[in-house]
Amino acid sequence: MDPAKRVETIITPALNDMGYDLVRVHISGAQRRTLQIMAEQSETGEMTVEDCAAISRAVSAILEVEDPITGSYTLEVSSPGLDRPLTRPQDYQRFAGLEARVELSNLLNGQRRFRGRIGGLSDGIVHLNVEGQDIDIPFEEIDRAKLILNDELLALAGEARH
């Protein structure tokens, strides 16, 4: 199992117990590695600096005991942000109607990258409308995806704050 998956498996139960959902675990860098943990409050989807600090303390303690990553690294805990990555099947339901960029592991209809409006998810298939054409993408074929930061997303974020 790759180190990011191991970390995800190890920390998810603790985060869930604390009232958070894990959005993504990502390890980057070769010389100076960074372990990035993205999470959000389970009930509200929000994330404060205090939340990040609480998660950092809890995760640091778990990783110190479990030691799933060889060598040194910097732990970074953050919110997913507005143009968040879409990593879980439920993300495609929650953000249906918004625009996303989707990159696949393999070619689909001769291409690997798509940009379109999320139409939801059913039976493990992500529905994406690309320039008026509906495209069905198996969730397991998605290598990475994220919401596109645009005026619509900014307006929704502004409404959520009021």
DSSP file (Angstrom, degrees, kcal/mol; ACC not computed):
  #  RESIDUE AA STRUCTURE BP1 BP2  ACC     N-H-->O    O-->H-N    N-H-->O    O-->H-N    TCO  KAPPA ALPHA  PHI   PSI    X-CA   Y-CA   Z-CA
    1    1 A M              0   0    0      0, 0.0     5,-0.0     0, 0.0     0, 0.0   0.000 360.0 360.0 360.0 135.4    0.0    0.0    0.0
    2    2 A D     >  -     0   0    0      1,-0.1     4,-2.2     4,-0.0     3,-0.3  -0.330 360.0-109.6 -69.6 155.1    1.4    3.4   -0.9
    3    3 A P  H  > S+     0   0    0      0, 0.0     4,-2.6     0, 0.0     5,-0.2   0.845 116.0  53.5 -56.7 -39.7    2.2    5.8    2.0
    4    4 A A  H  > S+     0   0    0      1,-0.2     4,-2.5     2,-0.2     5,-0.1   0.916 110.3  47.6 -63.3 -42.2   -0.7    8.2    1.4
    5    5 A K  H  > S+     0   0    0     -3,-0.3     4,-2.6     2,-0.2    -1,-0.2   0.901 111.0  52.1 -64.1 -40.8   -3.2    5.3    1.4
    6    6 A R  H  X S+     0   0    0     -4,-2.2     4,-2.2     2,-0.2    -2,-0.2   0.932 110.5  47.6 -61.1 -45.4   -1.6    4.0    4.6
    7    7 A V  H  X S+     0   0    0     -4,-2.6     4,-2.7     1,-0.2     5,-0.3   0.931 111.1  51.7 -60.6 -45.7   -1.9    7.4    6.3
    8    8 A E  H  X S+     0   0    0     -4,-2.5     4,-2.0     1,-0.2    -2,-0.2   0.924 111.1  47.4 -56.6 -47.4   -5.6    7.7    5.1
    9    9 A T  H  < S+     0   0    0     -4,-2.6    -1,-0.2     1,-0.2    -2,-0.2   0.878 115.0  46.6 -62.3 -39.3   -6.4    4.3    6.6
   10   10 A I  H  < S+     0   0    0     -4,-2.2     4,-0.4    -5,-0.2    -2,-0.2   0.892 119.9  34.6 -73.0 -41.3   -4.7    5.1    9.9
   11   11 A I  H  X S+     0   0    0     -4,-2.7     4,-2.4    -5,-0.2     5,-0.2   0.711  95.2  81.9 -93.3 -20.3   -6.1    8.6   10.5
   12   12 A T  H  X S+     0   0    0     -4,-2.0     4,-2.8    -5,-0.3     5,-0.2   0.905  91.0  50.6 -56.1 -47.6   -9.7    8.4    9.1
   13   13 A P  H  > S+     0   0    0      0, 0.0     4,-2.2     0, 0.0    -1,-0.2   0.914 112.5  47.3 -58.6 -40.9  -11.3    6.7   12.2
   14   14 A A  H  > S+     0   0    0     -4,-0.4     4,-1.6     2,-0.2    -2,-0.2   0.921 112.6  48.7 -66.0 -43.3   -9.8    9.3   14.5
   15   15 A L  H  X>S+     0   0    0     -4,-2.4     5,-2.8     1,-0.2     4,-0.5   0.922 111.1  50.3 -62.8 -43.0  -10.9   12.2   12.3
   16   16 A N  H ><5S+     0   0    0     -4,-2.8     3,-1.2     1,-0.2    -1,-0.2   0.911 108.7  52.1 -60.6 -42.2  -14.4   10.8   12.1
   17   17 A D  H 3<5S+     0   0    0     -4,-2.2    -1,-0.2     1,-0.3    -2,-0.2   0.822 108.2  52.2 -62.4 -30.9  -14.5   10.4   15.9
   18   18 A M  H 3<5S-     0   0    0     -4,-1.6    -1,-0.3    -3,-0.2    -2,-0.2   0.533 126.2-101.5 -82.7  -6.9  -13.5   14.1   16.1
   19   19 A G  T <<5S+     0   0    0     -3,-1.2    23,-2.9    -4,-0.5    24,-0.4   0.707  82.4 119.6  94.5  22.7  -16.4   15.1   13.8
   20   20 A Y  E   < -A   41   0A   0     -5,-2.8     2,-0.4    21,-0.3    -1,-0.3  -0.872  53.0-141.5-120.1 153.8  -14.3   15.6   10.6
   21   21 A D  E     -A   40   0A   0     19,-3.1    19,-1.8    -2,-0.3     2,-0.5  -0.939  23.4-126.8-108.2 135.6  -14.4   14.1    7.1
   22   22 A L  E     +A   39   0A   0     -2,-0.4    17,-0.3    17,-0.2     3,-0.1  -0.699  27.1 178.4 -80.0 128.2  -11.1   13.4    5.4
   23   23 A V  E     -     0   0A   0     15,-3.1     2,-0.3    -2,-0.5    16,-0.2   0.837  61.3 -15.0 -96.5 -45.7  -11.1   14.9    1.9
   24   24 A R  E     -A   38   0A   0     14,-1.6    14,-2.9     2,-0.0     2,-0.4  -0.983  42.2-155.2-161.3 146.8   -7.6   14.1    0.8
   25   25 A V  E     +A   37   0A   0     -2,-0.3     2,-0.4    12,-0.2    12,-0.2  -0.998  27.2 174.2-119.7 128.7   -4.1   12.8    1.8
   26   26 A H  E     -A   36   0A   0     10,-2.4    10,-3.5    -2,-0.4     2,-0.5  -0.998  19.4-159.9-140.1 133.1   -1.3   13.9   -0.5
   27   27 A I  E     +A   35   0A   0     -2,-0.4     2,-0.3     8,-0.2     8,-0.2  -0.956  22.5 171.4-112.3 127.7    2.4   13.5   -0.2
   28   28 A S  E     +A   34   0A   0      6,-2.3     6,-2.5    -2,-0.5    -2,-0.0  -0.879  29.5  47.1-132.5 164.2    4.6   15.8   -2.3
   29   29 A G        -     0   0    0     -2,-0.3     4,-0.1     4,-0.2     5,-0.1   0.234  50.4-138.4  87.2 150.5    8.2   16.7   -2.7
   30   30 A A  S    S+     0   0    0      2,-0.1     3,-0.3     3,-0.1    -1,-0.0   0.789  97.7  25.4-107.4 -54.5   11.3   14.5   -3.0
   31   31 A Q  S    S+     0   0    0      1,-0.3     2,-0.7     2,-0.0    -2,-0.0   0.951 137.4  26.2 -76.9 -52.6   14.0   16.2   -0.9
   32   32 A R  S    S-     0   0    0     41,-0.0    -1,-0.3     2,-0.0    -2,-0.1  -0.842  88.4-158.7-114.8  92.2   11.6   18.1    1.5
   33   33 A R        -     0   0    0     -2,-0.7    41,-2.2    39,-0.5     2,-0.4  -0.390   5.4-157.5 -77.6 148.1    8.5   16.1    1.6
   34   34 A T  E     -Ab  28  74A   0     -6,-2.5    -6,-2.3    39,-0.2     2,-0.7  -0.991   6.9-153.7-124.6 130.8    5.1   17.4    2.7
   35   35 A L  E     -Ab  27  75A   0     39,-3.1    41,-3.0    -2,-0.4     2,-0.5  -0.920  19.1-162.6-101.8 111.2    2.2   15.4    4.0
   36   36 A Q  E     -Ab  26  76A   0    -10,-3.5   -10,-2.4    -2,-0.7     2,-0.5  -0.846   8.2-170.9-101.8 127.0   -1.0   17.3    3.2
   37   37 A I  E     -Ab  25  77A   0     39,-3.0    41,-2.6    -2,-0.5     2,-0.5  -0.975   2.5-168.5-114.9 120.3   -4.2   16.4    5.0
   38   38 A M  E     +Ab  24  78A   0    -14,-2.9   -15,-3.1    -2,-0.5   -14,-1.6  -0.940  20.8 154.3-108.7 130.7   -7.4   18.1    3.8
   39   39 A A  E     -A   22   0A   0     39,-1.9     2,-0.3    -2,-0.5   -17,-0.2  -0.917  22.6-162.4-146.3 170.5  -10.4   17.8    6.0
   40   40 A E  E     -A   21   0A   0    -19,-1.8   -19,-3.1    -2,-0.3     7,-0.2  -0.981  39.7 -83.6-152.4 157.9  -13.7   19.5    6.8
   41   41 A Q  E  >  -A   20   0A   0      5,-3.1     4,-2.2    -2,-0.3   -21,-0.3  -0.448  38.3-134.5 -63.5 134.1  -16.3   19.4    9.6
   42   42 A S  T  4 S+     0   0    0    -23,-2.9    -1,-0.1     1,-0.2   -22,-0.1   0.886  99.0  38.1 -59.6 -41.9  -18.7   16.5    8.9
   43   43 A E  T  4 S+     0   0    0    -24,-0.4    -1,-0.2     1,-0.1   -23,-0.1   0.870 131.0  21.9 -82.1 -37.3  -21.8   18.5    9.6
   44   44 A T  T  4 S-     0   0    0      2,-0.1    -2,-0.2     0, 0.0    -1,-0.1   0.672  86.0-131.9-107.6 -20.0  -21.0   21.9    8.2
   45   45 A G     <  +     0   0    0     -4,-2.2    -3,-0.1     1,-0.3     2,-0.1   0.540  67.2 126.6  76.2   5.4  -18.3   21.3    5.6
   46   46 A E        -     0   0    0     -6,-0.1    -5,-3.1    -5,-0.1     2,-0.3  -0.395  43.8-161.2 -91.8 171.2  -16.4   24.2    7.2
   47   47 A M        -     0   0    0     -7,-0.2     2,-0.2    -2,-0.1    32,-0.1  -0.915   5.2-170.4-155.7 125.3  -12.9   24.4    8.5
   48   48 A T     >  -     0   0    0     -2,-0.3     4,-2.2     1,-0.1     5,-0.1  -0.622  40.8-105.6-109.5 171.1  -11.3   26.9   10.9
   49   49 A V  H  > S+     0   0    0      1,-0.2     4,-2.3    -2,-0.2     5,-0.2   0.885 124.0  54.2 -61.5 -38.2   -7.8   27.5   12.0
   50   50 A E  H  > S+     0   0    0      2,-0.2     4,-2.4     1,-0.2    -1,-0.2   0.889 106.2  51.7 -63.5 -39.3   -8.7   25.9   15.3
   51   51 A D  H  > S+     0   0    0      2,-0.2     4,-2.6     1,-0.2     5,-0.2   0.931 109.3  50.0 -61.2 -45.8  -10.0   22.8   13.5
   52   52 A C  H  X S+     0   0    0     -4,-2.2     4,-2.6     1,-0.2    -2,-0.2   0.908 111.2  49.0 -60.1 -42.4   -6.7   22.6   11.6
   53   53 A A  H  X S+     0   0    0     -4,-2.3     4,-2.3     2,-0.2    -1,-0.2   0.907 111.1  49.1 -65.1 -42.0   -4.7   22.8   14.8
   54   54 A A  H  X S+     0   0    0     -4,-2.4     4,-2.2     2,-0.2    -2,-0.2   0.917 113.8  46.0 -64.0 -43.3   -6.8   20.2   16.5
   55   55 A I  H  X S+     0   0    0     -4,-2.6     4,-3.3     2,-0.2     5,-0.3   0.915 110.4  54.0 -65.1 -42.6   -6.4   17.8   13.6
   56   56 A S  H  X S+     0   0    0     -4,-2.6     4,-2.5    -5,-0.2    -2,-0.2   0.920 110.1  46.7 -58.7 -45.2   -2.7   18.5   13.4
   57   57 A R  H  X S+     0   0    0     -4,-2.3     4,-1.9     2,-0.2    -1,-0.2   0.937 116.5  44.0 -62.1 -46.7   -2.2   17.6   17.1
   58   58 A A  H  X S+     0   0    0     -4,-2.2     4,-2.0     1,-0.2    -2,-0.2   0.931 116.3  45.5 -65.7 -46.4   -4.3   14.4   16.8
   59   59 A V  H  X S+     0   0    0     -4,-3.3     4,-3.1     1,-0.2     5,-0.3   0.896 109.7  55.3 -66.1 -40.7   -2.7   13.3   13.5
   60   60 A S  H  X S+     0   0    0     -4,-2.5     4,-2.0    -5,-0.3    -1,-0.2   0.921 108.9  48.0 -57.6 -44.3    0.8   14.0   14.7
   61   61 A A  H  X S+     0   0    0     -4,-1.9     4,-1.4    -5,-0.2    -1,-0.2   0.910 113.7  46.8 -64.0 -42.5    0.3   11.8   17.7
   62   62 A I  H  X S+     0   0    0     -4,-2.0     4,-3.0     1,-0.2     5,-0.3   0.932 113.7  47.2 -64.9 -46.4   -1.1    9.0   15.6
   63   63 A L  H  X S+     0   0    0     -4,-3.1     4,-2.5     1,-0.2    -1,-0.2   0.825 106.2  59.0 -68.0 -30.9    1.7    9.2   13.0
   64   64 A E  H  < S+     0   0    0     -4,-2.0    -1,-0.2    -5,-0.3    -2,-0.2   0.900 114.8  36.5 -62.3 -40.3    4.3    9.3   15.7
   65   65 A V  H  < S+     0   0    0     -4,-1.4    -2,-0.2    -3,-0.2    -1,-0.2   0.927 125.1  38.1 -77.4 -48.1    3.1    5.9   17.0
   66   66 A E  H  < S-     0   0    0     -4,-3.0    -3,-0.2    -5,-0.2    -2,-0.2   0.831  82.0-163.4 -77.5 -33.6    2.2    4.3   13.6
   67   67 A D     <  +     0   0    0     -4,-2.5    -3,-0.1    -5,-0.3    -4,-0.1   0.916  21.0 165.1  50.2  57.4    5.1    5.7   11.6
   68   68 A P        +     0   0    0      0, 0.0     2,-0.5     0, 0.0    -1,-0.1   0.603  57.0  63.3 -79.4 -10.4    3.7    5.0    8.2
   69   69 A I  S    S-     0   0    0     -6,-0.2     2,-0.3     2,-0.1     4,-0.1  -0.958  77.5-138.7-120.3 124.6    6.1    7.3    6.3
   70   70 A T        +     0   0    0     -2,-0.5     2,-0.0     2,-0.0    -3,-0.0  -0.581  68.4  10.8 -79.5 143.0    9.8    6.6    6.2
   71   71 A G  S    S-     0   0    0     -2,-0.3     2,-0.2     2,-0.0    -2,-0.1  -0.212 102.0 -44.2  84.9-178.0   12.1    9.7    6.6
   72   72 A S        +     0   0    0     -2,-0.0   -39,-0.5   -38,-0.0     2,-0.3  -0.520  57.0 162.6 -90.7 157.0   11.2   13.2    7.6
   73   73 A Y        -     0   0    0     -2,-0.2     2,-0.5   -41,-0.1   -39,-0.2  -0.971  36.1-113.3-161.5 163.6    8.3   15.3    6.3
   74   74 A T  E     -b   34   0A   0    -41,-2.2   -39,-3.1    -2,-0.3     2,-0.5  -0.927  27.8-137.2-106.8 130.2    6.3   18.4    7.1
   75   75 A L  E     -b   35   0A   0     -2,-0.5     2,-0.4   -41,-0.2   -39,-0.2  -0.751  21.6-175.7 -88.7 130.5    2.7   17.9    8.2
   76   76 A E  E     -b   36   0A   0    -41,-3.0   -39,-3.0    -2,-0.5     2,-0.5  -0.988   4.6-169.6-128.4 120.7    0.3   20.4    6.6
   77   77 A V  E     +b   37   0A   0     -2,-0.4     2,-0.3   -41,-0.2   -39,-0.2  -0.939  21.6 152.9-111.7 130.6   -3.4   20.4    7.6
   78   78 A S  E     -b   38   0A   0    -41,-2.6   -39,-1.9    -2,-0.5   -30,-0.1  -0.935  44.4 -99.6-148.4 168.9   -5.8   22.6    5.6
   79   79 A S        -     0   0    0     -2,-0.3   -39,-0.1   -41,-0.2     3,-0.1  -0.512  40.9-112.8 -82.2 161.3   -9.4   23.0    4.4
   80   80 A P        -     0   0    0      0, 0.0    -1,-0.1     0, 0.0   -40,-0.1   0.750  51.9-145.7 -68.2 -21.5  -10.2   21.9    0.9
   81   81 A G    >   -     0   0    0      1,-0.1     3,-0.7     3,-0.1    -3,-0.0  -0.108  32.3 -65.7  79.9 175.8  -10.8   25.5   -0.2
   82   82 A L  T 3  S+     0   0    0      1,-0.3     2,-1.2    -3,-0.1    -1,-0.1   0.934 135.2  47.5 -68.5 -46.6  -13.3   26.8   -2.7
   83   83 A D  T 3  S+     0   0    0     63,-0.1    -1,-0.3    66,-0.1    66,-0.1  -0.327  94.0 174.1 -91.1  54.1  -11.7   25.1   -5.8
   84   84 A R    <   -     0   0    0     -2,-1.2    63,-2.5    -3,-0.7     2,-0.2  -0.082  35.7-102.8 -65.0 153.5  -11.5   21.9   -3.8
   85   85 A P  B     -C  146   0B   0      0, 0.0     2,-0.8     0, 0.0    61,-0.3  -0.520  25.9-135.7 -72.2 147.3  -10.5   18.5   -5.0
   86   86 A L        +     0   0    0     59,-2.7    59,-0.2    -2,-0.2   -63,-0.0  -0.902  44.7 148.0-104.8 103.5  -13.3   16.1   -5.7
   87   87 A T        +     0   0    0     -2,-0.8    -1,-0.1    57,-0.1    59,-0.0   0.603  49.6  58.6-115.4 -17.0  -12.0   12.8   -4.1
   88   88 A R  S >> S-     0   0    0      1,-0.1     3,-1.5   -64,-0.0     4,-0.6  -0.861  80.1-119.0-120.0 150.7  -15.1   11.0   -2.9
   89   89 A P  H >> S+     0   0    0      0, 0.0     3,-1.3     0, 0.0     4,-0.6   0.888 113.2  59.5 -53.4 -40.2  -18.2    9.7   -4.6
   90   90 A Q  H >> S+     0   0    0      1,-0.3     4,-2.7     2,-0.2     3,-0.6   0.730  90.9  70.6 -64.7 -20.3  -20.4   11.9   -2.4
   91   91 A D  H <> S+     0   0    0     -3,-1.5     4,-2.2     1,-0.2    -1,-0.3   0.859  94.0  55.4 -61.8 -33.8  -18.6   15.0   -3.7
   92   92 A Y  H << S+     0   0    0     -3,-1.3    28,-0.3    -4,-0.6    -1,-0.2   0.715 112.2  42.4 -75.8 -20.1  -20.2   14.6   -7.1
   93   93 A Q  H X< S+     0   0    0     -3,-0.6     3,-1.4    -4,-0.6    -2,-0.2   0.880 114.7  49.8 -83.5 -47.8  -23.7   14.6   -5.5
   94   94 A R  H 3< S+     0   0    0     -4,-2.7    -2,-0.2     1,-0.3    -3,-0.2   0.847 119.1  37.2 -60.4 -37.2  -22.9   17.5   -3.1
   95   95 A F  T >< S+     0   0    0     -4,-2.2     3,-2.0    -5,-0.2    23,-0.3   0.101  80.8 146.0-107.6  22.0  -21.5   19.7   -5.9
   96   96 A A  T <   +     0   0    0     -3,-1.4    23,-0.2     1,-0.2     3,-0.1  -0.330  66.5  32.3 -57.5 138.0  -23.8   18.7   -8.7
   97   97 A G  T 3  S+     0   0    0     21,-3.3    -1,-0.2     1,-0.4     2,-0.2   0.170  97.8 105.5  97.9 -16.7  -24.5   21.7  -11.0
   98   98 A L  S <  S-     0   0    0     -3,-2.0    20,-3.2    19,-0.1    -1,-0.4  -0.544  75.3-104.0 -94.9 163.5  -21.1   23.2  -10.5
   99   99 A E  E     +D  117   0B   0     18,-0.2    49,-2.4    49,-0.2     2,-0.3  -0.655  42.2 176.7 -89.5 140.2  -18.2   23.2  -13.0
  100  100 A A  E     -DE 116 147B   0     16,-3.1    16,-2.2    -2,-0.3     2,-0.5  -0.954  30.3-132.5-140.8 158.2  -15.3   20.9  -12.6
  101  101 A R  E     -DE 115 146B   0     45,-2.7    45,-2.1    -2,-0.3     2,-0.4  -0.962  29.1-169.0-108.8 127.6  -12.1   19.8  -14.2
  102  102 A V  E     -DE 114 145B   0     12,-3.2    12,-2.9    -2,-0.5     2,-0.4  -0.973   9.1-168.0-125.3 130.4  -11.7   16.0  -14.4
  103  103 A E  E     -DE 113 144B   0     41,-3.3    40,-2.4    -2,-0.4    41,-1.9  -0.972  14.7-149.7-119.1 130.4   -8.6   14.1  -15.3
  104  104 A L  E     - E   0 142B   0      8,-2.8    38,-0.2    -2,-0.4    37,-0.1  -0.574  20.8-133.0-100.5 159.6   -8.8   10.3  -16.0
  105  105 A S  E    S+     0   0B   0     36,-3.0     2,-0.3    -2,-0.2    37,-0.1   0.833  95.3  23.4 -73.1 -34.9   -6.4    7.5  -15.5
  106  106 A N  E    S-     0   0B   0     35,-0.4    37,-0.1     6,-0.1    -2,-0.1  -0.858  98.0 -83.2-130.0 162.6   -7.2    6.2  -19.0
  107  107 A L  E     -     0   0B   0     -2,-0.3     2,-0.4     3,-0.1     5,-0.2  -0.370  36.3-169.9 -65.8 143.0   -8.5    7.7  -22.2
  108  108 A L  E >  S-D  111   0B   0      3,-2.9     3,-1.6    -2,-0.1    -4,-0.1  -0.982  77.6 -10.7-133.8 122.3  -12.3    8.0  -22.6
  109  109 A N  T 3  S-     0   0    0     -2,-0.4     3,-0.1     1,-0.3    -1,-0.1   0.859 132.4 -54.7  53.8  36.3  -13.6    8.9  -26.1
  110  110 A G  T 3  S+     0   0    0      1,-0.2     2,-0.3     2,-0.0    -1,-0.3   0.518 122.1  85.9  80.5   5.6  -10.1    9.7  -27.1
  111  111 A Q  E <   -D  108   0B   0     -3,-1.6    -3,-2.9     1,-0.1    -1,-0.2  -0.957  52.4-163.2-139.8 161.2   -9.3   12.1  -24.3
  112  112 A R  E    S+     0   0B   0     -2,-0.3    -8,-2.8    -5,-0.2     2,-0.4   0.633  75.4  61.4-112.4 -23.3   -8.1   12.1  -20.7
  113  113 A R  E     +D  103   0B   0    -10,-0.2     2,-0.3    -5,-0.1   -10,-0.2  -0.908  57.8 177.5-115.8 136.8   -9.1   15.6  -19.5
  114  114 A F  E     -D  102   0B   0    -12,-2.9   -12,-3.2    -2,-0.4     2,-0.4  -0.975  14.2-165.5-134.9 147.8  -12.6   17.0  -19.3
  115  115 A R  E     +D  101   0B   0     -2,-0.3     2,-0.3   -14,-0.2   -14,-0.2  -0.986  38.7 111.7-132.7 123.2  -14.1   20.3  -18.1
  116  116 A G  E     -D  100   0B   0    -16,-2.2   -16,-3.1    -2,-0.4     2,-0.4  -0.967  64.6 -62.7-170.8-176.4  -17.8   20.5  -17.6
  117  117 A R  E     -DF  99 129B   0     12,-2.4    12,-3.0    -2,-0.3     2,-0.3  -0.732  51.7-117.6 -90.4 130.2  -20.8   20.8  -15.2
  118  118 A I  E     - F   0 128B   0    -20,-3.2   -21,-3.3    -2,-0.4    10,-0.2  -0.492  25.6-173.8 -70.3 128.6  -21.3   18.0  -12.7
  119  119 A G  E     -     0   0B   0      8,-4.0     2,-0.2     1,-0.4     9,-0.2   0.259  47.0-103.2-105.2   9.7  -24.5   16.2  -13.2
  120  120 A G  E     - F   0 127B   0      7,-0.5     7,-2.6   -28,-0.3    -1,-0.4  -0.608  37.0 -82.2 104.0-166.0  -24.3   14.0  -10.1
  121  121 A L  E     + F   0 126B   0      5,-0.2     2,-0.3    -2,-0.2     5,-0.2  -0.997  36.6 172.6-145.6 138.0  -23.3   10.4   -9.6
  122  122 A S  E >  S- F   0 125B   0      3,-2.1     3,-1.8    -2,-0.3    -2,-0.0  -0.968  70.0  -6.4-149.1 135.3  -25.3    7.1   -9.9
  123  123 A D  T 3  S-     0   0    0     -2,-0.3     3,-0.1     1,-0.3    -1,-0.0   0.848 129.6 -52.6  51.3  40.7  -24.1    3.5   -9.7
  124  124 A G  T 3  S+     0   0    0      1,-0.2    15,-3.0    14,-0.1     2,-0.5   0.595 112.8 120.2  76.8  10.5  -20.5    4.5   -9.5
  125  125 A I  E <   -FG 122 138B   0     -3,-1.8    -3,-2.1    13,-0.2     2,-0.5  -0.941  54.5-146.4-113.8 124.5  -20.8    6.7  -12.7
  126  126 A V  E     -FG 121 137B   0     11,-3.5    11,-3.0    -2,-0.5     2,-0.5  -0.758  14.1-145.9 -86.8 129.7  -20.0   10.4  -12.6
  127  127 A H  E     +FG 120 136B   0     -7,-2.6    -8,-4.0    -2,-0.5    -7,-0.5  -0.863  21.5 178.0-100.1 126.8  -22.2   12.4  -15.0
  128  128 A L  E     -FG 118 135B   0      7,-2.6     7,-3.3    -2,-0.5     2,-0.7  -0.994  22.3-147.1-132.2 132.3  -20.6   15.4  -16.6
  129  129 A N  E     -FG 117 134B   0    -12,-3.0   -12,-2.4    -2,-0.4     2,-0.7  -0.887  18.1-173.6-101.8 112.4  -22.0   17.8  -19.1
  130  130 A V  E >  S- G   0 133B   0      3,-3.0     3,-1.9    -2,-0.7   -14,-0.2  -0.914  70.7 -31.2-110.6 109.2  -19.3   19.0  -21.4
  131  131 A E  T 3  S-     0   0    0     -2,-0.7    -1,-0.2     1,-0.3     3,-0.1   0.883 127.2 -43.9  49.3  46.7  -20.4   21.8  -23.9
  132  132 A G  T 3  S+     0   0    0      1,-0.2     2,-0.5    -3,-0.1    -1,-0.3   0.357 117.8 110.0  85.7  -5.6  -23.9   20.4  -24.0
  133  133 A Q  E <   -G  130   0B   0     -3,-1.9    -3,-3.0     2,-0.0     2,-0.4  -0.901  64.6-134.5-107.3 128.2  -22.9   16.7  -24.3
  134  134 A D  E     -G  129   0B   0     -2,-0.5     2,-0.4    -5,-0.2    -5,-0.2  -0.669  23.4-171.1 -81.7 129.1  -23.5   14.3  -21.4
  135  135 A I  E     -G  128   0B   0     -7,-3.3    -7,-2.6    -2,-0.4     2,-0.5  -0.980  12.8-148.6-123.2 131.9  -20.5   12.1  -20.6
  136  136 A D  E     -G  127   0B   0     -2,-0.4    -9,-0.2    -9,-0.2   -11,-0.0  -0.890  16.8-173.8-102.4 124.6  -20.5    9.2  -18.2
  137  137 A I  E     -G  126   0B   0    -11,-3.0   -11,-3.5    -2,-0.5     2,-0.2  -0.971  26.9-123.0-121.9 121.4  -17.3    8.6  -16.4
  138  138 A P  E >   -G  125   0B   0      0, 0.0     3,-2.1     0, 0.0     4,-0.4  -0.456  22.5-133.0 -60.9 129.0  -16.7    5.6  -14.1
  139  139 A F  G >  S+     0   0    0    -15,-3.0     3,-1.8     1,-0.3   -14,-0.1   0.870 104.4  58.6 -52.4 -41.3  -15.7    7.0  -10.7
  140  140 A E  G 3  S+     0   0    0    -16,-0.3    -1,-0.3     1,-0.3   -15,-0.1   0.644  98.4  61.1 -68.6 -12.6  -12.7    4.6  -10.4
  141  141 A E  G <  S+     0   0    0     -3,-2.1   -36,-3.0   -37,-0.1     2,-0.6   0.557  79.3 104.4 -86.4  -9.1  -11.3    6.0  -13.7
  142  142 A I  E <   - E   0 104B   0     -3,-1.8   -38,-0.3    -4,-0.4     3,-0.1  -0.628  43.9-180.0 -80.1 120.2  -10.9    9.5  -12.2
  143  143 A D  E    S-     0   0B   0    -40,-2.4     2,-0.3    -2,-0.6   -39,-0.2   0.898  70.7 -15.2 -82.9 -46.5   -7.3   10.2  -11.4
  144  144 A R  E     + E   0 103B   0    -41,-1.9   -41,-3.3     2,-0.0    -1,-0.4  -0.982  63.3 174.6-156.4 151.6   -8.0   13.7  -10.1
  145  145 A A  E     + E   0 102B   0     -2,-0.3   -59,-2.7   -43,-0.2     2,-0.3  -0.988   2.4 177.0-154.5 151.6  -10.7   16.3  -10.2
  146  146 A K  E     -CE  85 101B   0    -45,-2.1   -45,-2.7    -2,-0.3   -62,-0.1  -0.993  34.7 -98.7-155.4 154.9  -11.5   19.7   -8.7
  147  147 A L  E     - E   0 100B   0    -63,-2.5     2,-0.5    -2,-0.3   -47,-0.3  -0.408  41.2-118.8 -68.4 150.6  -14.1   22.4   -8.8
  148  148 A I        -     0   0    0    -49,-2.4     2,-0.8    -2,-0.1   -49,-0.2  -0.829  20.0-127.2 -96.0 126.9  -13.3   25.3  -11.0
  149  149 A L        +     0   0    0     -2,-0.5     2,-0.3   -66,-0.1   -66,-0.1  -0.624  54.0 138.9 -74.6 110.4  -13.0   28.7   -9.2
  150  150 A N     >  -     0   0    0     -2,-0.8     4,-2.4   -51,-0.1     5,-0.2  -0.826  69.3 -84.0-142.8 180.0  -15.4   30.9  -11.1
  151  151 A D  H  > S+     0   0    0     -2,-0.3     4,-2.5     1,-0.2     5,-0.2   0.866 124.9  55.0 -59.6 -37.8  -17.9   33.7  -10.4
  152  152 A E  H  > S+     0   0    0      2,-0.2     4,-2.1     1,-0.2    -1,-0.2   0.925 110.1  44.9 -62.2 -46.0  -20.7   31.1   -9.7
  153  153 A L  H  > S+     0   0    0     -5,-0.2     4,-2.2     1,-0.2    -2,-0.2   0.902 113.0  51.0 -66.7 -41.2  -18.6   29.3   -7.1
  154  154 A L  H  X S+     0   0    0     -4,-2.4     4,-2.1     1,-0.2    -2,-0.2   0.893 109.6  50.9 -62.8 -39.3  -17.5   32.6   -5.5
  155  155 A A  H  X S+     0   0    0     -4,-2.5     4,-2.3     2,-0.2    -2,-0.2   0.909 109.8  49.7 -65.0 -41.9  -21.2   33.7   -5.3
  156  156 A L  H  X S+     0   0    0     -4,-2.1     4,-2.1     1,-0.2    -2,-0.2   0.898 110.0  50.7 -63.5 -39.9  -22.2   30.4   -3.6
  157  157 A A  H  X S+     0   0    0     -4,-2.2     4,-1.1     1,-0.2    -1,-0.2   0.894 109.9  50.6 -64.7 -39.1  -19.4   30.8   -1.1
  158  158 A G  H  X S+     0   0    0     -4,-2.1     4,-0.6     1,-0.2     3,-0.4   0.898 110.0  49.7 -65.1 -40.7  -20.6   34.3   -0.4
  159  159 A E  H >< S+     0   0    0     -4,-2.3     3,-1.0     1,-0.2    -2,-0.2   0.870 106.1  56.6 -64.3 -37.9  -24.2   33.1    0.1
  160  160 A A  H 3< S+     0   0    0     -4,-2.1    -1,-0.2     1,-0.2    -2,-0.2   0.784 102.3  56.2 -65.7 -27.5  -23.0   30.4    2.5
  161  161 A R  H 3<        0   0    0     -4,-1.1    -1,-0.2    -3,-0.4    -2,-0.2   0.674 360.0 360.0 -79.6 -16.7  -21.3   33.0    4.7
  162  162 A H    <<        0   0    0     -3,-1.0    -1,-0.2    -4,-0.6    -2,-0.2   0.446 360.0 360.0 -97.7 360.0  -24.6   35.0    5.2
